[in-house]
């Protein structure tokens, strides 16, 4: 199971160094994205994706309220999809994204299983 740890955030809802499951992180960041868009506010949150041994497998910065991503996993998927990689890295990327996608709550996916 992968988990998310926000390390620095401009929002009070995302507490630094609190480990969240992927579903929890998707729910919270999706809610914040909607609230911030409505209020026309923006915030940034730095985060890590951790593996089962709490090793960092991904680091990123989520732009909340920007409309660029619906939640943290959507952000990762869009970021990684835009990167060109060699065949070995590409295979790792696909495997990582599949693992992440399995943990996204169904109601945050579109009908074809991808993200809205």
Buried (B, 14 or more C-beta within 10 A) or exposed (E): EBBBBBBEBEBEBBEEEEEBEBBBBBBBBBEBBBBBBEEEEEBBBBBBBBBEEEEEBBEBEBBBBBEEBBBBBBBBBEBBEEEEEEEEEEEEBEEBBEBBBEBBBEEBBEEEEEBE
